[in-house]
Amino acid sequence: MIITRHADGTVTSTGKPIVPEKKWETFDLPEYSGGHEIGNPKCTQCWSGYPRPCACGGLIHATFGDEMYEGYWLYYRCDMCGTDYEVA
C-alpha cells in the first residue's frame, strides 16, 4: 500500500483519496445539550424520523421534552431560520 501526503494536505492511499469524517457545527435544543448537527440530514442526535426539511430550506431537528403527561412532546428547531416551538 502506498500512502502519499500532498502539499494541499490531502492524503491518498493506493491512488484513492482518504476522506476524513466531516465535523458538523452543532446547536442545542431545550432540555437537551447533545449537539444537533447543523445541515446534516442524518443528524445522530435527532429523534426518529428527524431532521425534516423546513420551508426555509434548513432542517428541523427534534428531541424529547419532559414526560410530564401520559404522552410526550418533542422540541423542534430549524437549524437555518431558528423556528423554535413545542408540540404537545
N, C-alpha and C positions, 0 to 999 in steps of 0.2 A: 504494500500500500504506500502510495506517495502522498504526503501532505505538504502543501505549499501555502505559505503566508504571503499575500500580495501587499504591495505598497499602500493600497487603499484600505487595508485592514481586513479584507475578505480572506477566507481560508477555503482551499479546495482540497478534496481528498479523491485520489484516482480520477481527477477531472470533473467531479461533481461538487457543486458548492454545498458547504455545510451551513444551514440556515439556523441562526440562534433563535431560541424561543422569544417571541415578542413580549415585551414588558408593557402592559397596559397601564395607563393612568387610571386611578380609581377614585370613587366617591362613596360616601356612606349614606345609608338610609336611616330614618328614625328607628330607635330600638335595636340597631344592628350596626356594628362597625367593621364588618368583614371586608369591605372594599370591593364594591361592584365595579366591573371593568368597562370604562367608557369606550364606546364604539365596538365592543366585542359582541357579536351576535350569539356567541356561545359562552356568555359570562358564567363562570363556575360558581358564583355566589347567589345567582338568582333562583327563585322558586321555580318548580317545574313548569315548563311552557313559556318561560320568560328568558330573555327580554323579547318584547314585541315591538314592531315598528310604531313610531309616533307620527302624527300628521306633519310635524315639523321636519321630519327626516332623520331624527335621532332614534334612540332605542329606549323603551320604557322598561325599567328594571323593577323587580318586585321581591319583597321579603315579608315574612310573617310579622304581625303585630302581636301584642299581648293577647293571650287567650283568656279573656275576661268573661266571655259569654259561652253558650253552648257551641257556637261555631268558632270561627276565627276570622281575622281580617288580614288584609295584605296592605303594606305600604308600597306605593308606586312612585317612581320619579323618572322623568325623561333625562337622559344624560346630555341632551343638547339644549332644550328650551327650559329645563328645570321644573316643568309642571310637577307639582307635589301634592298628593292627596291620599286619603284613606278610603277604602271601600269596606263597608260593614258586611 
